[in-house]
Amino acid sequence: MKRFNFINLLKITAIGIVILTYSCTNKNYATKIQSDIESELTESTKGILASVNSVDKDIVYSGASGLSDIEAKSILQPNQTFRIASVTKTFVAATILRLWEDNKLSLDDPIAKYISEEHIGILKSGGYNTDKILIRHLLTHSSGMSEHTKSPKYTVEFLSTNHIWTPTEQINDLITYTKPLGEVGEQFSYSDTGYILLAEIIEKVTGESMGNAIIEQLNLKKLGMLNTYMEDFDGDFSGKRIHQYHENSDTYNYHPSMDYYGGGGLLSTTADLSCFFQSLFTHKIFHNKATLDTMLAPINYSTKQSLDYRMGIWQTEVDGKKAYTHSGFWGTQVIYFPHNKTSIALNYSQRWTQKGNAPIISKILKTIDQ
């Protein structure tokens, strides 16, 4: 399929004159999707990246609009990387499930079988029964565990000091600043700390770092995902990583250890993320098709929960269309629509303000479904 490339050199928007760049295998959709991106630029959101991979419409699109660095006024490019934050959880969950496929662990193993004695001791002192909490409870956020990010350390003022965290400090913060939220298996309670423990399990079982284990277990390079990897511990300042903003504060220099050990930690591009979700749902990640069914199986609770979370992914709806998704704190979301076999990945330079899914998703979906 011929790839069409376009550049509009002098587009005037609410944030000034910016360069727009994009590529698409289907020229009929290229300008329409790019227009959807442009429409989302605002005074607070000065840059947007997006990629679309649609089997039904034969679309493989990547585009960018706006600025990568507001102060330097550098132009955003479609192949730039960014901190995907909690979207890392989908990769962590998929890696655990791959190890389960290979009989390296059981989803019904207690976490005490894998995590360190030090971490077992800390969790028990905070009221958590590590013999009762199973791997599947961490995957589905149903362990009753709170999360360490509720610590007062997670403010713009503290984060800007470039404090260096360790997993042990974050687990200690969990019990210092929060309490268990309920009994094991009885409710959904989103927990970054739970995914730190899953990363520890991955490293224990594989003997590899979490980042290397994800790449190897999920065969990311074979899929062509060459821009998804663990950020260097001291940060990636090569110029490829974009500036991401929170409360109008540039987070570029925030130390990656704040969100590094399983709850987050990966850098990626929108092209890689849309490829990953497309690969996941077309059975190129797991050995067995039934493993995806396990990942997507709904959890039955006695009462309705705030999020229909499965294993590292949740089910949602956009304009009445069922979808599976995960988002990340720094303005990232990846979503897959079964009805048209389409994955969309995006990054807003500063997270969208409305509650729920990123507003650009509905716009792109309407464009594709026309």
C-alpha positions in Angstrom: 0.0 0.0 0.0 1.4 3.4 -1.0 2.0 5.7 2.0 0.9 9.3 1.4 2.7 12.1 3.3 1.5 15.6 3.8 2.9 18.7 5.4 0.9 22.0 6.0 3.5 24.6 6.7 1.5 27.6 7.9 -1.6 26.5 9.8 -3.0 29.2 12.0 -4.7 28.0 15.2 -5.7 29.4 18.5 -2.2 28.8 19.8 -0.5 30.5 16.8 1.2 29.3 13.6 2.2 25.6 13.8 3.4 23.0 11.4 1.2 19.9 10.9 2.7 16.6 9.9 1.1 13.3 9.2 1.2 10.1 7.1 -1.6 7.7 6.2 -2.0 4.7 4.0 -5.5 5.8 3.0 -5.6 9.3 1.6 -9.4 9.5 1.8 -9.2 9.7 5.6 -5.9 11.5 6.1 -7.0 15.1 6.0 -10.2 14.3 7.9 -8.4 12.7 10.8 -5.8 15.4 10.8 -8.6 18.0 11.0 -10.0 16.1 14.0 -6.6 16.5 15.7 -6.3 20.2 14.9 -9.8 20.8 16.4 -8.6 19.7 19.8 -5.8 22.2 20.1 -6.5 24.8 22.8 -4.6 27.3 24.9 -3.9 24.6 27.5 -3.4 21.7 25.0 -0.8 23.0 22.6 0.2 19.6 21.1 -1.6 16.3 20.2 -0.2 13.1 18.8 -2.5 10.4 17.4 -2.3 7.1 15.5 -5.1 5.1 14.0 -4.9 1.4 12.8 -8.2 0.3 11.2 -8.5 -3.1 9.5 -11.9 -2.5 8.1 -11.0 0.8 6.5 -7.4 -0.1 5.6 -6.0 2.9 7.6 -2.6 3.1 9.2 -2.3 6.7 10.2 0.1 8.7 12.4 -0.1 12.5 12.9 0.9 15.4 15.1 -0.2 18.9 15.5 1.1 21.7 17.7 4.2 22.0 19.9 6.5 19.5 21.6 7.9 22.2 23.9 5.9 25.3 24.6 8.9 27.4 25.8 11.2 26.5 22.9 8.2 26.4 20.5 9.6 23.2 18.9 7.3 21.5 16.5 5.7 18.2 17.5 6.6 15.2 15.3 4.5 12.0 14.9 7.4 9.7 15.9 8.2 11.4 19.2 8.1 9.3 22.4 6.3 10.2 25.6 5.7 8.7 29.1 2.7 6.5 28.7 2.2 6.3 32.5 -0.5 3.8 33.4 -0.9 2.4 29.9 2.2 0.5 31.0 -0.2 -1.6 33.1 -1.6 -3.2 29.9 1.9 -4.4 29.0 2.5 -5.6 32.5 -0.7 -7.6 32.6 -0.1 -9.1 29.2 3.4 -10.1 30.3 2.0 -11.9 33.4 -0.5 -13.7 31.2 2.2 -14.8 28.8 4.1 -16.3 31.8 0.9 -17.9 32.9 0.5 -19.4 29.4 4.0 -20.9 29.7 3.2 -22.3 33.2 5.8 -20.1 34.9 3.2 -19.0 37.4 -0.5 -19.4 38.3 -3.0 -16.5 38.4 -4.2 -18.1 41.7 -0.7 -18.0 43.3 -0.6 -15.8 46.4 1.7 -12.9 45.9 3.8 -13.9 49.0 5.2 -16.7 46.8 7.1 -14.2 44.7 7.6 -10.8 46.4 10.5 -10.1 48.8 10.3 -10.8 52.5 10.9 -7.1 53.1 7.8 -6.2 51.0 5.7 -8.9 52.6 6.6 -7.4 56.0 5.7 -3.9 55.0 2.4 -5.0 53.5 1.5 -7.1 56.6 2.2 -4.2 58.9 -0.3 -2.1 56.9 -3.0 -4.7 57.2 -2.6 -6.6 53.9 -2.7 -10.4 53.9 -0.1 -11.4 51.3 -1.1 -15.0 51.5 -4.7 -14.2 50.6 -4.0 -11.7 47.8 -3.6 -13.6 44.6 -1.9 -12.5 41.3 -5.3 -12.2 39.7 -6.4 -9.7 42.4 -3.5 -7.4 41.5 -4.3 -7.7 37.8 -7.9 -6.7 38.3 -7.3 -4.1 41.1 -9.5 -6.2 43.4 -7.0 -6.8 46.2 -8.5 -4.1 48.5 -5.2 -2.2 48.2 -5.1 1.5 48.1 -2.3 3.3 46.2 0.8 5.1 47.2 0.2 8.0 44.9 -2.3 9.4 47.5 0.8 10.5 49.4 1.2 14.2 49.8 4.5 13.8 47.9 2.4 13.6 44.7 2.1 17.3 44.2 3.6 19.6 41.6 5.8 21.2 44.2 7.3 18.0 45.5 7.6 16.3 42.1 9.5 19.2 40.7 12.3 18.5 43.2 13.3 15.4 41.2 13.0 13.2 44.2 14.2 9.6 43.4 11.8 6.9 44.5 12.4 3.2 45.1 9.7 0.5 45.0 10.2 0.0 48.7 9.7 3.6 49.5 6.5 3.6 47.5 5.2 0.5 49.2 6.1 2.1 52.6 4.1 5.2 51.5 1.1 3.0 50.8 0.9 2.0 54.5 2.0 5.3 55.8 -0.6 7.5 54.1 -3.4 5.1 53.3 -5.4 2.1 54.7 -6.8 -1.0 53.1 -10.0 -0.2 51.2 -11.8 -3.5 51.7 -11.7 -7.3 51.7 -9.8 -9.1 49.0 -11.9 -9.7 45.9 -14.9 -7.7 47.0 -14.4 -4.5 45.2 -12.5 -2.6 42.5 -9.9 -0.3 43.9 -7.3 1.1 41.4 -3.8 0.7 42.8 -0.5 1.7 41.2 1.1 -0.1 44.1 -0.5 -3.4 43.1 1.2 -3.1 39.7 4.6 -2.4 41.3 4.1 -5.8 43.0 3.3 -7.4 39.6 6.5 -6.0 38.1 8.4 -7.5 41.0 6.7 -10.8 40.2 7.8 -10.5 36.6 11.4 -9.9 37.5 11.4 -12.7 40.0 10.0 -15.2 37.5 12.1 -14.1 34.4 15.3 -13.0 36.1 15.1 -9.9 33.8 14.3 -6.3 34.5 10.6 -5.4 34.0 11.4 -3.4 30.8 13.4 -6.2 29.2 10.9 -8.9 30.2 8.0 -7.0 28.6 9.9 -6.6 25.3 11.0 -10.2 25.2 7.9 -11.9 26.5 5.6 -9.9 24.2 7.9 -10.0 21.2 7.6 -6.3 20.7 10.5 -6.0 18.3 9.0 -8.8 16.1 5.8 -6.8 15.9 7.8 -3.8 14.7 7.5 -1.9 18.0 11.0 -0.4 18.2 10.0 2.7 20.1 8.5 1.1 23.2 11.0 0.6 26.0 11.7 1.4 29.6 12.9 5.0 30.1 16.5 5.3 31.3 16.5 5.6 35.1 17.9 9.1 35.0 15.5 10.1 32.3 15.5 10.4 28.5 16.8 13.8 27.5 17.8 12.9 23.9 15.2 15.3 22.5 13.0 12.5 21.1 10.7 12.6 24.2 8.1 15.3 24.2 7.3 17.8 27.0 4.2 16.8 29.0 2.3 19.2 31.2 0.3 19.0 34.4 -1.6 22.0 35.8 0.4 24.1 33.3 3.6 22.8 34.8 6.2 21.3 32.5 6.9 17.8 33.8 9.8 17.1 31.5 12.4 17.1 34.3 10.3 15.1 36.8 12.4 12.1 37.8 11.0 8.9 36.0 11.1 6.9 39.3 7.9 8.7 40.4 6.0 6.3 38.1 8.5 3.7 37.0 8.1 0.3 38.5 5.0 -1.2 36.9 2.3 1.3 37.4 4.2 3.2 34.7 7.7 3.4 33.3 7.5 2.8 29.6 8.1 5.3 26.8 6.3 4.8 23.5 4.9 6.4 20.4 1.2 6.5 19.3 2.1 4.3 16.3 3.6 1.6 18.6 0.6 1.8 21.0 -2.0 1.5 18.3 0.0 -1.4 16.8 0.1 -3.1 20.2 -3.7 -2.9 20.8 -4.3 -4.1 17.2 -1.9 -7.0 17.8 -3.5 -7.8 21.1 -7.0 -8.1 19.6 -5.9 -9.9 16.5 -4.2 -12.6 18.6 -0.5 -11.8 17.9 0.5 -11.3 21.5 -0.6 -14.5 23.2 0.0 -18.1 22.2 -3.6 -19.1 22.8 -6.7 -17.1 21.7 -8.4 -18.1 25.0 -5.8 -16.1 26.9 -7.3 -12.9 25.6 -10.7 -14.1 26.8 -9.1 -14.5 30.3 -7.7 -10.9 30.1 -11.1 -9.5 29.1 -13.3 -11.6 31.4 -15.6 -9.3 33.5 -15.3 -9.4 37.3 -18.5 -10.1 39.2 -19.0 -8.0 42.3 -22.0 -7.7 44.6 -22.4 -4.0 43.6 -21.7 -2.0 40.5 -18.1 -0.6 40.5 -16.8 2.7 39.2 -14.8 1.2 36.4 -15.4 -2.1 34.4 -11.8 -3.1 34.8 -10.6 -6.5 33.6 -6.8 -7.4 33.6 -4.8 -4.4 32.7 -7.6 -3.0 30.5 -11.2 -1.9 30.9 -14.3 -1.9 28.9 -16.0 1.3 28.0 -18.4 2.8 25.4 -17.9 5.7 23.0 -21.1 6.9 21.2 -22.8 3.6 22.0 -19.9 1.5 20.6 -18.2 -1.0 22.9 -14.4 -0.6 23.3 -11.5 -1.7 25.4 -9.1 0.9 26.7 -6.4 2.1 29.1 -5.3 5.7 29.8 -2.3 7.2 31.4 -2.0 10.2 33.7 0.1 12.4 31.4 -2.6 12.6 28.7 -2.3 9.2 27.0 -5.1 6.9 25.9 -5.2 3.8 23.8 -8.5 2.2 22.7 -9.8 -0.7 20.5 -13.2 -0.9 18.9 -14.2 -4.5 18.0 -17.0 -3.4 15.6 -14.6 -1.9 13.1 -11.4 -3.5 14.2 -9.9 -0.1 14.9 -7.3 0.9 17.5 -6.6 4.6 18.3 -3.7 5.9 20.4 -3.3 9.5 21.4 -1.4 11.8 23.6 -2.5 15.3 24.7 0.4 17.5 25.8 -1.8 18.3 28.9 -4.5 15.9 29.9 -8.0 16.6 28.5 -10.3 18.3 31.0 -13.5 16.4 30.5 -14.2 13.3 32.6 -13.9 10.0 30.8 -12.5 9.2 27.4 -10.4 11.7 25.5 -12.8 13.8 23.3 -10.8 13.3 20.1 -11.7 9.6 20.2 -15.3 10.3 19.4 -14.4 12.6 16.6 -12.0 10.1 15.0 -14.5 7.3 15.4 -17.2 9.3 13.6 -14.8 10.0 10.8 -13.9 6.3 10.4 -17.5 5.1 10.6 -18.8 7.5 8.0 
